[in-house]
Amino acid sequence: MSIDESLIQGLRQSLEADDYHLDVAVDGDAASATITAGPDACAECLVPKELMKRMLSPMLGVAPERIEMTYPVEVHAGE
């Protein structure tokens, strides 16, 4: 399965509205996703990492547990 660029772009636009930026890379059956924050971003605006992985999974064609997710700060303590 390939990356659904139109869905990824929609998610990027949504994140950019809160001053976050998304970079993704797929390597076979694994992926990495990094969200970085701009100066006006707030930690409360991000969903928990596990939810973000489930959102990205169909867009990337990779199982959620095979996505390495990096956030700019650790949010949603207890995950």
PDB file of N, CA, C and O in Angstrom:
ATOM      1  N   MET A   1       0.845  -1.178   0.000  1.00  0.00           N
ATOM      2  CA  MET A   1       0.000   0.000   0.000  1.00  0.00           C
ATOM      3  C   MET A   1       0.893   1.244   0.000  1.00  0.00           C
ATOM      4  O   MET A   1       1.967   1.236   0.601  1.00  0.00           O
ATOM      5  N   SER A   2       0.461   2.287  -0.656  1.00  0.00           N
ATOM      6  CA  SER A   2       1.258   3.503  -0.737  1.00  0.00           C
ATOM      7  C   SER A   2       0.660   4.604   0.133  1.00  0.00           C
ATOM      8  O   SER A   2      -0.472   4.506   0.608  1.00  0.00           O
ATOM      9  N   ILE A   3       1.442   5.636   0.324  1.00  0.00           N
ATOM     10  CA  ILE A   3       1.005   6.776   1.117  1.00  0.00           C
ATOM     11  C   ILE A   3      -0.127   7.500   0.387  1.00  0.00           C
ATOM     12  O   ILE A   3      -0.035   7.764  -0.812  1.00  0.00           O
ATOM     13  N   ASP A   4      -1.190   7.817   1.120  1.00  0.00           N
ATOM     14  CA  ASP A   4      -2.284   8.607   0.557  1.00  0.00           C
ATOM     15  C   ASP A   4      -1.944  10.081   0.782  1.00  0.00           C
ATOM     16  O   ASP A   4      -2.261  10.657   1.823  1.00  0.00           O
ATOM     17  N   GLU A   5      -1.298  10.670  -0.209  1.00  0.00           N
ATOM     18  CA  GLU A   5      -0.791  12.038  -0.087  1.00  0.00           C
ATOM     19  C   GLU A   5      -1.893  13.062   0.168  1.00  0.00           C
ATOM     20  O   GLU A   5      -1.674  14.036   0.888  1.00  0.00           O
ATOM     21  N   SER A   6      -3.074  12.854  -0.413  1.00  0.00           N
ATOM     22  CA  SER A   6      -4.148  13.837  -0.209  1.00  0.00           C
ATOM     23  C   SER A   6      -4.622  13.825   1.243  1.00  0.00           C
ATOM     24  O   SER A   6      -4.907  14.882   1.804  1.00  0.00           O
ATOM     25  N   LEU A   7      -4.709  12.651   1.854  1.00  0.00           N
ATOM     26  CA  LEU A   7      -5.102  12.586   3.271  1.00  0.00           C
ATOM     27  C   LEU A   7      -4.000  13.135   4.177  1.00  0.00           C
ATOM     28  O   LEU A   7      -4.279  13.831   5.153  1.00  0.00           O
ATOM     29  N   ILE A   8      -2.754  12.818   3.848  1.00  0.00           N
ATOM     30  CA  ILE A   8      -1.631  13.353   4.632  1.00  0.00           C
ATOM     31  C   ILE A   8      -1.626  14.878   4.549  1.00  0.00           C
ATOM     32  O   ILE A   8      -1.410  15.556   5.553  1.00  0.00           O
ATOM     33  N   GLN A   9      -1.862  15.410   3.364  1.00  0.00           N
ATOM     34  CA  GLN A   9      -1.879  16.863   3.199  1.00  0.00           C
ATOM     35  C   GLN A   9      -3.005  17.492   4.020  1.00  0.00           C
ATOM     36  O   GLN A   9      -2.820  18.557   4.608  1.00  0.00           O
ATOM     37  N   GLY A  10      -4.156  16.849   4.063  1.00  0.00           N
ATOM     38  CA  GLY A  10      -5.258  17.352   4.883  1.00  0.00           C
ATOM     39  C   GLY A  10      -4.901  17.381   6.353  1.00  0.00           C
ATOM     40  O   GLY A  10      -5.224  18.339   7.055  1.00  0.00           O
ATOM     41  N   LEU A  11      -4.231  16.330   6.828  1.00  0.00           N
ATOM     42  CA  LEU A  11      -3.796  16.286   8.223  1.00  0.00           C
ATOM     43  C   LEU A  11      -2.739  17.359   8.476  1.00  0.00           C
ATOM     44  O   LEU A  11      -2.758  18.020   9.515  1.00  0.00           O
ATOM     45  N   ARG A  12      -1.834  17.530   7.542  1.00  0.00           N
ATOM     46  CA  ARG A  12      -0.815  18.579   7.685  1.00  0.00           C
ATOM     47  C   ARG A  12      -1.474  19.950   7.829  1.00  0.00           C
ATOM     48  O   ARG A  12      -1.092  20.738   8.695  1.00  0.00           O
ATOM     49  N   GLN A  13      -2.449  20.229   6.992  1.00  0.00           N
ATOM     50  CA  GLN A  13      -3.131  21.524   7.054  1.00  0.00           C
ATOM     51  C   GLN A  13      -3.830  21.711   8.393  1.00  0.00           C
ATOM     52  O   GLN A  13      -3.807  22.804   8.959  1.00  0.00           O
ATOM     53  N   SER A  14      -4.445  20.659   8.898  1.00  0.00           N
ATOM     54  CA  SER A  14      -5.103  20.731  10.202  1.00  0.00           C
ATOM     55  C   SER A  14      -4.092  21.020  11.311  1.00  0.00           C
ATOM     56  O   SER A  14      -4.338  21.856  12.181  1.00  0.00           O
ATOM     57  N   LEU A  15      -2.958  20.325  11.275  1.00  0.00           N
ATOM     58  CA  LEU A  15      -1.918  20.550  12.274  1.00  0.00           C
ATOM     59  C   LEU A  15      -1.315  21.949  12.144  1.00  0.00           C
ATOM     60  O   LEU A  15      -1.032  22.601  13.149  1.00  0.00           O
ATOM     61  N   GLU A  16      -1.121  22.404  10.916  1.00  0.00           N
ATOM     62  CA  GLU A  16      -0.531  23.722  10.701  1.00  0.00           C
ATOM     63  C   GLU A  16      -1.420  24.845  11.231  1.00  0.00           C
ATOM     64  O   GLU A  16      -0.927  25.918  11.579  1.00  0.00           O
ATOM     65  N   ALA A  17      -2.719  24.602  11.294  1.00  0.00           N
ATOM     66  CA  ALA A  17      -3.625  25.600  11.863  1.00  0.00           C
ATOM     67  C   ALA A  17      -3.298  25.848  13.344  1.00  0.00           C
ATOM     68  O   ALA A  17      -3.579  26.921  13.877  1.00  0.00           O
ATOM     69  N   ASP A  18      -2.697  24.835  14.004  1.00  0.00           N
ATOM     70  CA  ASP A  18      -2.282  24.951  15.407  1.00  0.00           C
ATOM     71  C   ASP A  18      -0.771  25.131  15.527  1.00  0.00           C
ATOM     72  O   ASP A  18      -0.212  24.952  16.609  1.00  0.00           O
ATOM     73  N   ASP A  19      -0.103  25.486  14.422  1.00  0.00           N
ATOM     74  CA  ASP A  19       1.338  25.734  14.359  1.00  0.00           C
ATOM     75  C   ASP A  19       2.177  24.490  14.624  1.00  0.00           C
ATOM     76  O   ASP A  19       3.221  24.557  15.272  1.00  0.00           O
ATOM     77  N   TYR A  20       1.704  23.348  14.111  1.00  0.00           N
ATOM     78  CA  TYR A  20       2.471  22.100  14.144  1.00  0.00           C
ATOM     79  C   TYR A  20       2.795  21.699  12.715  1.00  0.00           C
ATOM     80  O   TYR A  20       2.098  22.090  11.778  1.00  0.00           O
ATOM     81  N   HIS A  21       3.860  20.914  12.552  1.00  0.00           N
ATOM     82  CA  HIS A  21       4.299  20.489  11.227  1.00  0.00           C
ATOM     83  C   HIS A  21       4.594  18.992  11.264  1.00  0.00           C
ATOM     84  O   HIS A  21       5.214  18.492  12.203  1.00  0.00           O
ATOM     85  N   LEU A  22       4.142  18.284  10.231  1.00  0.00           N
ATOM     86  CA  LEU A  22       4.245  16.831  10.170  1.00  0.00           C
ATOM     87  C   LEU A  22       5.186  16.404   9.067  1.00  0.00           C
ATOM     88  O   LEU A  22       5.072  16.854   7.927  1.00  0.00           O
ATOM     89  N   ASP A  23       6.128  15.522   9.418  1.00  0.00           N
ATOM     90  CA  ASP A  23       6.995  14.860   8.444  1.00  0.00           C
ATOM     91  C   ASP A  23       6.806  13.360   8.623  1.00  0.00           C
ATOM     92  O   ASP A  23       6.796  12.859   9.748  1.00  0.00           O
ATOM     93  N   VAL A  24       6.657  12.644   7.511  1.00  0.00           N
ATOM     94  CA  VAL A  24       6.495  11.195   7.562  1.00  0.00           C
ATOM     95  C   VAL A  24       7.442  10.528   6.581  1.00  0.00           C
ATOM     96  O   VAL A  24       7.806  11.105   5.557  1.00  0.00           O
ATOM     97  N   ALA A  25       7.832   9.314   6.906  1.00  0.00           N
ATOM     98  CA  ALA A  25       8.649   8.493   6.024  1.00  0.00           C
ATOM     99  C   ALA A  25       8.223   7.047   6.209  1.00  0.00           C
ATOM    100  O   ALA A  25       8.046   6.581   7.335  1.00  0.00           O
ATOM    101  N   VAL A  26       8.060   6.345   5.105  1.00  0.00           N
ATOM    102  CA  VAL A  26       7.683   4.930   5.145  1.00  0.00           C
ATOM    103  C   VAL A  26       8.848   4.127   4.600  1.00  0.00           C
ATOM    104  O   VAL A  26       9.447   4.478   3.584  1.00  0.00           O
ATOM    105  N   ASP A  27       9.157   3.033   5.300  1.00  0.00           N
ATOM    106  CA  ASP A  27      10.210   2.119   4.873  1.00  0.00           C
ATOM    107  C   ASP A  27       9.656   0.705   4.992  1.00  0.00           C
ATOM    108  O   ASP A  27       9.682   0.107   6.068  1.00  0.00           O
ATOM    109  N   GLY A  28       9.157   0.181   3.888  1.00  0.00           N
ATOM    110  CA  GLY A  28       8.567  -1.152   3.896  1.00  0.00           C
ATOM    111  C   GLY A  28       7.292  -1.166   4.714  1.00  0.00           C
ATOM    112  O   GLY A  28       6.341  -0.445   4.414  1.00  0.00           O
ATOM    113  N   ASP A  29       7.278  -2.001   5.764  1.00  0.00           N
ATOM    114  CA  ASP A  29       6.075  -2.117   6.596  1.00  0.00           C
ATOM    115  C   ASP A  29       6.184  -1.297   7.881  1.00  0.00           C
ATOM    116  O   ASP A  29       5.440  -1.533   8.832  1.00  0.00           O
ATOM    117  N   ALA A  30       7.103  -0.341   7.911  1.00  0.00           N
ATOM    118  CA  ALA A  30       7.279   0.531   9.078  1.00  0.00           C
ATOM    119  C   ALA A  30       7.309   1.983   8.621  1.00  0.00           C
ATOM    120  O   ALA A  30       7.563   2.283   7.455  1.00  0.00           O
ATOM    121  N   ALA A  31       7.048   2.862   9.557  1.00  0.00           N
ATOM    122  CA  ALA A  31       7.051   4.289   9.235  1.00  0.00           C
ATOM    123  C   ALA A  31       7.514   5.085  10.440  1.00  0.00           C
ATOM    124  O   ALA A  31       7.470   4.620  11.579  1.00  0.00           O
ATOM    125  N   SER A  32       7.956   6.294  10.154  1.00  0.00           N
ATOM    126  CA  SER A  32       8.248   7.237  11.226  1.00  0.00           C
ATOM    127  C   SER A  32       7.471   8.507  10.928  1.00  0.00           C
ATOM    128  O   SER A  32       7.325   8.915   9.776  1.00  0.00           O
ATOM    129  N   ALA A  33       6.982   9.113  11.977  1.00  0.00           N
ATOM    130  CA  ALA A  33       6.242  10.369  11.857  1.00  0.00           C
ATOM    131  C   ALA A  33       6.754  11.303  12.939  1.00  0.00           C
ATOM    132  O   ALA A  33       6.851  10.932  14.108  1.00  0.00           O
ATOM    133  N   THR A  34       7.079  12.518  12.529  1.00  0.00           N
ATOM    134  CA  THR A  34       7.588  13.509  13.464  1.00  0.00           C
ATOM    135  C   THR A  34       6.739  14.757  13.363  1.00  0.00           C
ATOM    136  O   THR A  34       6.522  15.302  12.281  1.00  0.00           O
ATOM    137  N   ILE A  35       6.267  15.196  14.511  1.00  0.00           N
ATOM    138  CA  ILE A  35       5.522  16.451  14.588  1.00  0.00           C
ATOM    139  C   ILE A  35       6.396  17.445  15.333  1.00  0.00           C
ATOM    140  O   ILE A  35       6.846  17.191  16.450  1.00  0.00           O
ATOM    141  N   THR A  36       6.626  18.578  14.692  1.00  0.00           N
ATOM    142  CA  THR A  36       7.395  19.649  15.317  1.00  0.00           C
ATOM    143  C   THR A  36       6.467  20.822  15.581  1.00  0.00           C
ATOM    144  O   THR A  36       5.431  20.973  14.932  1.00  0.00           O
ATOM    145  N   ALA A  37       6.851  21.640  16.532  1.00  0.00           N
ATOM    146  CA  ALA A  37       6.007  22.763  16.945  1.00  0.00           C
ATOM    147  C   ALA A  37       6.632  24.087  16.568  1.00  0.00           C
ATOM    148  O   ALA A  37       7.842  24.283  16.679  1.00  0.00           O
ATOM    149  N   GLY A  38       5.780  24.989  16.120  1.00  0.00           N
ATOM    150  CA  GLY A  38       6.194  26.364  15.900  1.00  0.00           C
ATOM    151  C   GLY A  38       6.051  27.145  17.192  1.00  0.00           C
ATOM    152  O   GLY A  38       5.614  26.584  18.197  1.00  0.00           O
ATOM    153  N   PRO A  39       6.402  28.411  17.198  1.00  0.00           N
ATOM    154  CA  PRO A  39       6.375  29.209  18.422  1.00  0.00           C
ATOM    155  C   PRO A  39       4.974  29.427  18.993  1.00  0.00           C
ATOM    156  O   PRO A  39       4.844  29.727  20.180  1.00  0.00           O
ATOM    157  N   ASP A  40       3.933  29.287  18.189  1.00  0.00           N
ATOM    158  CA  ASP A  40       2.576  29.517  18.675  1.00  0.00           C
ATOM    159  C   ASP A  40       1.800  28.233  18.962  1.00  0.00           C
ATOM    160  O   ASP A  40       0.592  28.285  19.194  1.00  0.00           O
ATOM    161  N   ALA A  41       2.476  27.082  18.948  1.00  0.00           N
ATOM    162  CA  ALA A  41       1.812  25.797  19.190  1.00  0.00           C
ATOM    163  C   ALA A  41       1.555  25.584  20.677  1.00  0.00           C
ATOM    164  O   ALA A  41       2.269  26.115  21.528  1.00  0.00           O
ATOM    165  N   CYS A  42       0.532  24.803  20.970  1.00  0.00           N
ATOM    166  CA  CYS A  42       0.241  24.465  22.374  1.00  0.00           C
ATOM    167  C   CYS A  42       0.140  22.949  22.508  1.00  0.00           C
ATOM    168  O   CYS A  42      -0.412  22.273  21.640  1.00  0.00           O
ATOM    169  N   ALA A  43       0.681  22.424  23.607  1.00  0.00           N
ATOM    170  CA  ALA A  43       0.693  20.976  23.819  1.00  0.00           C
ATOM    171  C   ALA A  43      -0.705  20.395  23.878  1.00  0.00           C
ATOM    172  O   ALA A  43      -0.907  19.253  23.465  1.00  0.00           O
ATOM    173  N   GLU A  44      -1.674  21.143  24.376  1.00  0.00           N
ATOM    174  CA  GLU A  44      -3.040  20.645  24.517  1.00  0.00           C
ATOM    175  C   GLU A  44      -3.731  20.435  23.166  1.00  0.00           C
ATOM    176  O   GLU A  44      -4.777  19.791  23.099  1.00  0.00           O
ATOM    177  N   CYS A  45      -3.153  20.974  22.098  1.00  0.00           N
ATOM    178  CA  CYS A  45      -3.771  20.880  20.775  1.00  0.00           C
ATOM    179  C   CYS A  45      -3.509  19.539  20.099  1.00  0.00           C
ATOM    180  O   CYS A  45      -4.176  19.211  19.118  1.00  0.00           O
ATOM    181  N   LEU A  46      -2.567  18.765  20.593  1.00  0.00           N
ATOM    182  CA  LEU A  46      -2.247  17.477  19.990  1.00  0.00           C
ATOM    183  C   LEU A  46      -3.046  16.353  20.637  1.00  0.00           C
ATOM    184  O   LEU A  46      -3.243  16.335  21.852  1.00  0.00           O
ATOM    185  N   VAL A  47      -3.501  15.422  19.814  1.00  0.00           N
ATOM    186  CA  VAL A  47      -4.156  14.225  20.341  1.00  0.00           C
ATOM    187  C   VAL A  47      -3.070  13.307  20.899  1.00  0.00           C
ATOM    188  O   VAL A  47      -1.897  13.483  20.569  1.00  0.00           O
ATOM    189  N   PRO A  48      -3.432  12.334  21.735  1.00  0.00           N
ATOM    190  CA  PRO A  48      -2.429  11.388  22.235  1.00  0.00           C
ATOM    191  C   PRO A  48      -1.711  10.671  21.085  1.00  0.00           C
ATOM    192  O   PRO A  48      -2.281  10.474  20.012  1.00  0.00           O
ATOM    193  N   LYS A  49      -0.466  10.289  21.322  1.00  0.00           N
ATOM    194  CA  LYS A  49       0.347   9.641  20.292  1.00  0.00           C
ATOM    195  C   LYS A  49      -0.343   8.405  19.705  1.00  0.00           C
ATOM    196  O   LYS A  49      -0.337   8.208  18.490  1.00  0.00           O
ATOM    197  N   GLU A  50      -0.931   7.581  20.563  1.00  0.00           N
ATOM    198  CA  GLU A  50      -1.559   6.350  20.067  1.00  0.00           C
ATOM    199  C   GLU A  50      -2.724   6.662  19.133  1.00  0.00           C
ATOM    200  O   GLU A  50      -2.933   5.951  18.150  1.00  0.00           O
ATOM    201  N   LEU A  51      -3.473   7.699  19.423  1.00  0.00           N
ATOM    202  CA  LEU A  51      -4.563   8.102  18.538  1.00  0.00           C
ATOM    203  C   LEU A  51      -3.995   8.637  17.217  1.00  0.00           C
ATOM    204  O   LEU A  51      -4.532   8.338  16.150  1.00  0.00           O
ATOM    205  N   MET A  52      -2.935   9.410  17.279  1.00  0.00           N
ATOM    206  CA  MET A  52      -2.311   9.924  16.059  1.00  0.00           C
ATOM    207  C   MET A  52      -1.807   8.761  15.196  1.00  0.00           C
ATOM    208  O   MET A  52      -1.941   8.796  13.973  1.00  0.00           O
ATOM    209  N   LYS A  53      -1.232   7.739  15.824  1.00  0.00           N
ATOM    210  CA  LYS A  53      -0.778   6.564  15.073  1.00  0.00           C
ATOM    211  C   LYS A  53      -1.949   5.888  14.361  1.00  0.00           C
ATOM    212  O   LYS A  53      -1.834   5.498  13.200  1.00  0.00           O
ATOM    213  N   ARG A  54      -3.075   5.751  15.063  1.00  0.00           N
ATOM    214  CA  ARG A  54      -4.261   5.126  14.449  1.00  0.00           C
ATOM    215  C   ARG A  54      -4.801   5.988  13.314  1.00  0.00           C
ATOM    216  O   ARG A  54      -5.326   5.455  12.336  1.00  0.00           O
ATOM    217  N   MET A  55      -4.683   7.297  13.423  1.00  0.00           N
ATOM    218  CA  MET A  55      -5.118   8.186  12.349  1.00  0.00           C
ATOM    219  C   MET A  55      -4.191   8.060  11.142  1.00  0.00           C
ATOM    220  O   MET A  55      -4.655   8.035  10.002  1.00  0.00           O
ATOM    221  N   LEU A  56      -2.891   7.981  11.388  1.00  0.00           N
ATOM    222  CA  LEU A  56      -1.905   7.912  10.314  1.00  0.00           C
ATOM    223  C   LEU A  56      -1.864   6.553   9.619  1.00  0.00           C
ATOM    224  O   LEU A  56      -1.551   6.475   8.431  1.00  0.00           O
ATOM    225  N   SER A  57      -2.174   5.499  10.338  1.00  0.00           N
ATOM    226  CA  SER A  57      -2.041   4.146   9.815  1.00  0.00           C
ATOM    227  C   SER A  57      -2.655   3.944   8.429  1.00  0.00           C
ATOM    228  O   SER A  57      -1.948   3.488   7.531  1.00  0.00           O
ATOM    229  N   PRO A  58      -3.938   4.260   8.210  1.00  0.00           N
ATOM    230  CA  PRO A  58      -4.488   4.045   6.863  1.00  0.00           C
ATOM    231  C   PRO A  58      -3.911   5.002   5.825  1.00  0.00           C
ATOM    232  O   PRO A  58      -3.900   4.684   4.636  1.00  0.00           O
ATOM    233  N   MET A  59      -3.437   6.156   6.249  1.00  0.00           N
ATOM    234  CA  MET A  59      -2.841   7.119   5.321  1.00  0.00           C
ATOM    235  C   MET A  59      -1.480   6.645   4.827  1.00  0.00           C
ATOM    236  O   MET A  59      -1.088   6.909   3.691  1.00  0.00           O
ATOM    237  N   LEU A  60      -0.761   5.932   5.712  1.00  0.00           N
ATOM    238  CA  LEU A  60       0.585   5.477   5.400  1.00  0.00           C
ATOM    239  C   LEU A  60       0.625   4.041   4.919  1.00  0.00           C
ATOM    240  O   LEU A  60       1.627   3.603   4.354  1.00  0.00           O
ATOM    241  N   GLY A  61      -0.459   3.302   5.139  1.00  0.00           N
ATOM    242  CA  GLY A  61      -0.473   1.893   4.765  1.00  0.00           C
ATOM    243  C   GLY A  61       0.404   1.046   5.658  1.00  0.00           C
ATOM    244  O   GLY A  61       0.969   0.044   5.220  1.00  0.00           O
ATOM    245  N   VAL A  62       0.518   1.454   6.924  1.00  0.00           N
ATOM    246  CA  VAL A  62       1.371   0.782   7.905  1.00  0.00           C
ATOM    247  C   VAL A  62       0.556   0.583   9.174  1.00  0.00           C
ATOM    248  O   VAL A  62      -0.209   1.462   9.569  1.00  0.00           O
ATOM    249  N   ALA A  63       0.718  -0.575   9.814  1.00  0.00           N
ATOM    250  CA  ALA A  63       0.012  -0.842  11.069  1.00  0.00           C
ATOM    251  C   ALA A  63       0.417   0.186  12.130  1.00  0.00           C
ATOM    252  O   ALA A  63       1.577   0.595  12.181  1.00  0.00           O
ATOM    253  N   PRO A  64      -0.530   0.606  12.978  1.00  0.00           N
ATOM    254  CA  PRO A  64      -0.212   1.625  13.993  1.00  0.00           C
ATOM    255  C   PRO A  64       0.989   1.268  14.863  1.00  0.00           C
ATOM    256  O   PRO A  64       1.786   2.140  15.208  1.00  0.00           O
ATOM    257  N   GLU A  65       1.121  -0.004  15.219  1.00  0.00           N
ATOM    258  CA  GLU A  65       2.229  -0.405  16.089  1.00  0.00           C
ATOM    259  C   GLU A  65       3.577  -0.367  15.360  1.00  0.00           C
ATOM    260  O   GLU A  65       4.619  -0.510  15.998  1.00  0.00           O
ATOM    261  N   ARG A  66       3.574  -0.180  14.049  1.00  0.00           N
ATOM    262  CA  ARG A  66       4.804  -0.097  13.255  1.00  0.00           C
ATOM    263  C   ARG A  66       5.165   1.355  12.908  1.00  0.00           C
ATOM    264  O   ARG A  66       6.053   1.607  12.093  1.00  0.00           O
ATOM    265  N   ILE A  67       4.457   2.307  13.546  1.00  0.00           N
ATOM    266  CA  ILE A  67       4.750   3.729  13.327  1.00  0.00           C
ATOM    267  C   ILE A  67       5.491   4.269  14.543  1.00  0.00           C
ATOM    268  O   ILE A  67       4.985   4.223  15.665  1.00  0.00           O
ATOM    269  N   GLU A  68       6.682   4.775  14.311  1.00  0.00           N
ATOM    270  CA  GLU A  68       7.433   5.436  15.380  1.00  0.00           C
ATOM    271  C   GLU A  68       7.020   6.903  15.369  1.00  0.00           C
ATOM    272  O   GLU A  68       7.228   7.613  14.385  1.00  0.00           O
ATOM    273  N   MET A  69       6.436   7.341  16.473  1.00  0.00           N
ATOM    274  CA  MET A  69       5.851   8.683  16.557  1.00  0.00           C
ATOM    275  C   MET A  69       6.703   9.559  17.460  1.00  0.00           C
ATOM    276  O   MET A  69       7.001   9.183  18.594  1.00  0.00           O
ATOM    277  N   THR A  70       7.096  10.723  16.962  1.00  0.00           N
ATOM    278  CA  THR A  70       7.873  11.680  17.746  1.00  0.00           C
ATOM    279  C   THR A  70       7.082  12.978  17.852  1.00  0.00           C
ATOM    280  O   THR A  70       6.678  13.565  16.849  1.00  0.00           O
ATOM    281  N   TYR A  71       6.874  13.405  19.082  1.00  0.00           N
ATOM    282  CA  TYR A  71       6.176  14.666  19.349  1.00  0.00           C
ATOM    283  C   TYR A  71       7.199  15.698  19.826  1.00  0.00           C
ATOM    284  O   TYR A  71       8.273  15.328  20.300  1.00  0.00           O
ATOM    285  N   PRO A  72       6.879  16.980  19.705  1.00  0.00           N
ATOM    286  CA  PRO A  72       7.814  18.018  20.143  1.00  0.00           C
ATOM    287  C   PRO A  72       7.987  18.044  21.662  1.00  0.00           C
ATOM    288  O   PRO A  72       9.040  18.436  22.166  1.00  0.00           O
ATOM    289  N   VAL A  73       6.961  17.632  22.377  1.00  0.00           N
ATOM    290  CA  VAL A  73       6.996  17.523  23.828  1.00  0.00           C
ATOM    291  C   VAL A  73       6.188  16.300  24.206  1.00  0.00           C
ATOM    292  O   VAL A  73       5.348  15.841  23.431  1.00  0.00           O
ATOM    293  N   GLU A  74       6.433  15.779  25.373  1.00  0.00           N
ATOM    294  CA  GLU A  74       5.625  14.659  25.840  1.00  0.00           C
ATOM    295  C   GLU A  74       4.317  15.204  26.408  1.00  0.00           C
ATOM    296  O   GLU A  74       4.313  15.921  27.409  1.00  0.00           O
ATOM    297  N   VAL A  75       3.233  14.862  25.772  1.00  0.00           N
ATOM    298  CA  VAL A  75       1.920  15.289  26.221  1.00  0.00           C
ATOM    299  C   VAL A  75       1.102  14.084  26.589  1.00  0.00           C
ATOM    300  O   VAL A  75       1.469  12.954  26.264  1.00  0.00           O
ATOM    301  N   HIS A  76       0.004  14.307  27.258  1.00  0.00           N
ATOM    302  CA  HIS A  76      -0.896  13.222  27.649  1.00  0.00           C
ATOM    303  C   HIS A  76      -0.146  12.197  28.491  1.00  0.00           C
ATOM    304  O   HIS A  76      -0.023  11.035  28.104  1.00  0.00           O
ATOM    305  N   ALA A  77       0.345  12.628  29.623  1.00  0.00           N
ATOM    306  CA  ALA A  77       1.103  11.755  30.518  1.00  0.00           C
ATOM    307  C   ALA A  77       0.330  10.472  30.799  1.00  0.00           C
ATOM    308  O   ALA A  77      -0.899  10.470  30.870  1.00  0.00           O
ATOM    309  N   GLY A  78       1.060   9.404  30.954  1.00  0.00           N
ATOM    310  CA  GLY A  78       0.463   8.126  31.259  1.00  0.00           C
ATOM    311  C   GLY A  78       0.261   7.247  30.034  1.00  0.00           C
ATOM    312  O   GLY A  78      -0.287   6.151  30.153  1.00  0.00           O
ATOM    313  N   GLU A  79       0.682   7.692  28.881  1.00  0.00           N
ATOM    314  CA  GLU A  79       0.554   6.853  27.680  1.00  0.00           C
ATOM    315  C   GLU A  79       1.655   5.839  27.639  1.00  0.00           C
ATOM    316  O   GLU A  79       1.723   5.038  26.707  1.00  0.00           O
TER     317      GLU A  79
END
